[in-house]
Amino acid sequence: MNRFFFSVQLNSAELYDPSTKSWTPIANMKYARKWHQASVLDNGKVLVTGGLTNSAELYDPSTKSWTATGTMHYPRAGHTASVLANGKVLVAGASLGDTCMTGASPGDTCMTSAELYDSETGNWTITGSLNNGRTGHAASVLINGSVLVCGGRAYMFYYMSSSEVYDPLTKIWYMTGDMNYKRYQHQSSVLPNGTVLVTGTEEQGLPTSSAELY
């Protein structure tokens, strides 16, 4: 298994065809990125955000091309991007730069800010801030339309078990139950019954197999 921390950003992209189990290179993105996020919008386009930058761009499957869209208010890396029921995209948290994401400096702290992308206008608006700054966290859109964010890291080697929920109606985050383990760079999945499965994390740079339900 290869592990990369201080690696270069790439702008390359490719498509996977499940029928042939093969990959095909496509047009390069406008900007090179790492630790970015990608979200499938209601119109079928793919929004790619951040990656040590505040830029964002859209991939159009019909033309197989990339176009720039509105820039976020802040550069972000290690953030989350969640498509809400109204079609907007909630981007939350992030590192303030390369060093926060890699934990290279004890003074690095991570962002509490969050913002919303409107696919109809291409614009970003600031929304309610997280209660705790975090990067490398996980986010899931719950069946009631709210967004659960859990874990991540606040600063160098300070992994978190805390969780909070964003209410799209009030645009406010509120704290909810802590996880049983501190987690960073983990995954969360909403199950058919509405519970959320959280899997993995790392301890001292090594992956773990733990899992839990919210």
HELIX and SHEET records of a PDB file:
HELIX    1   1 ASP A   98  THR A  102  1                                   5    
SHEET    1   A 2 ALA A  13  ASP A  17  0                                        
SHEET    2   A 2 SER A  22  ILE A  26 -1                                        
SHEET    1   B 4 GLN A  37  VAL A  40  0                                        
SHEET    2   B 4 VAL A  46  THR A  49 -1                                        
SHEET    3   B 4 ALA A  56  ASP A  60 -1                                        
SHEET    4   B 4 SER A  65  THR A  69 -1                                        
SHEET    1   C 4 THR A  80  VAL A  83  0                                        
SHEET    2   C 4 VAL A  89  ALA A  92 -1                                        
SHEET    3   C 4 ALA A 114  ASP A 118 -1                                        
SHEET    4   C 4 ASN A 123  THR A 127 -1                                        
SHEET    1   D 4 ALA A 138  VAL A 141  0                                        
SHEET    2   D 4 VAL A 147  CYS A 150 -1                                        
SHEET    3   D 4 SER A 163  ASP A 167 -1                                        
SHEET    4   D 4 ILE A 172  THR A 176 -1                                        
SHEET    1   E 2 ARG A 153  TYR A 155  0                                        
SHEET    2   E 2 TYR A 158  TYR A 159 -1                                        
SHEET    1   F 3 GLN A 187  VAL A 190  0                                        
SHEET    2   F 3 VAL A 196  THR A 199 -1                                        
SHEET    3   F 3 ALA A 211  LEU A 213 -1                                        
SHEET    1   G 2 GLU A 202  GLU A 203  0                                        
SHEET    2   G 2 LEU A 206  PRO A 207 -1                                        
END                                                                             
